[in-house]
Amino acid sequence: MSTDTVRAGAADEAAERRYEQRGWYFYDWACSVYSTSVLTVFLGPYLTEVAKAAADPDGYVHPLGIPVRAGSFFAYTVSASVLVSVFVMPMAAAAADRTGRKKPLLAVAAYLGAAATAGMFFLSGDRYLLGGFLLIVANASLAVSMVLYNSYLPQIAPPEERDTVSSRGWAFGYASGALVLVANLVLFLAHDTFGVSEATAVRICLASAGVWWGAFTLVPLKRLRERRTAPSDAPAGGGWQQLRSTVRDMRRHPHTLAFLLAYLVYNDGVQTVISQASVYGSEELGLGQSTLIVAVLLVQLLAVAGALAMGRLARTYGAKRTILGSLVAWTVTIGAGYFLPAGAPAWFFVLAAGIGLVLGGTQALSRSLFSHLVPRGKEAEYFSAYEISDRGMAWLGPLIFGLTYQVTGSYRDAIVSLVAFFLLGFVLLLRVPVRRAVRDAGNPVPDRI
């Protein structure tokens, strides 16, 4: 074979890889609007108000006969959605391993989540149970889709490209979140001009995230290709058997397990801040919805720059050191959030800026770092465990947040309780020998990791 033929083949392979990578980025573009517009901005305060409308004179609602303070209902529902996610993700991963077909499963999860989100248009009056149900379905669907989506990363990017590819995916997601938030802000602030009430404007914003999610999911479904593997011998519906098998296999890679434990802890803090920040701003600081939208828009814009900048830092200092630095920044930022004065949007914007600069990079580099710790041929099942680590203890942060508020009646105490997740996560990650973990997984060790 001639040198020119080899070069042409390499060029064609690189072009095909870039084509897939661009398609892969677009699932972040599609689903991140749900995380931003729905989970972070609108649904928390809105569902809280709907729950308050259904509350008894003492301020409690009674789902399944259980007395719950209306102000805690959203946080408890997020926790419930995480528990459902942990149940369904292993089953989806087992099906993907058994059939070798990720794309149909990705399509089912994405469009179920998109439909539940679009259905939030009908959340009005005192229908807090409908809101809770749709939130659980959408969150669980997103979790399943992310198992499948993330498992493509080690297949579409060689080791030296993964930090960059992962960071660009998160940047795409935050850019789309910012774009849609601008449209949301226009509709919310000028709702009278458009002839709709404020509540109707919020419901349109919620539903539009579902439409966006469904529409742009078509791009990765078109561009990503299946990589058939030998059929798994896992039985149909054997999701938990598959998970147990994966955990048993991980025992041969204890440093991979140690990383997952660290990630499980600090990411729970990240996810809780994302889901509860708007409730903190509206209920404790007395900030209006327009202020919260502008703050989250600021987070989105800075998260794009932060994800790309931290990707560059990782090329110089390694992903582990860069993540550790971000956890220090998280600790300082959330600790400072306790002291924010009520009714002072400027200081809330400073807090939002601090979160934005570290948010995307922390998540992107964690994903790319883990991809180096996955044994070849086990991407789907290991990323299922990764996503369970992502979601698996993410019920604890909202639960602690909700319980702290229920006991103290103070969202300040609730927000500062999250500092413990970042401190413990820092200590656990510091102890992980990542270079040895990569070698133990049978993968080439990058120059910087």
Protein Blocks (a to p, Z undefined) as FASTA:
>chain_A
ZZklmmmmmmmmmmmmmmmmmmmmmmmmmmmmmmmmmmmmmmmmmmmmmmmmmpcfkopa
cehhiacdfklmmmmmmmmmmmmmmmmmmmmmmmmmmnopaklmmmmmmmmmmmmmmmmm
mgghjllmlmmmmmmmmmmmmmmmmmmmmmmmmmmpcfklmmmmmmmmmmmmmmmmmmmm
mmmmmmmmmmmmnopafklmmmmmmmmmmmmmmmmmmmmmmmpccddddddfbdehilmm
mmmmmmmmmmmmmmlmmmmmmmmmmmmmmmmmmmmmmmmmmmmnopafklmmmmmmmmmm
mmmmmmmmmmmmmmmnopklmmmmmmmmmmmmmmmmmmpcghilklmmmmmmmmmmmmmm
mmmmmmmmmmmmpcghilmmmmmmmmmmmmmmmmmmmmmmmmmmmmnopaklmmmmmmmm
mmmmmmmmmmpcfklmmmmnopacdfbZZ
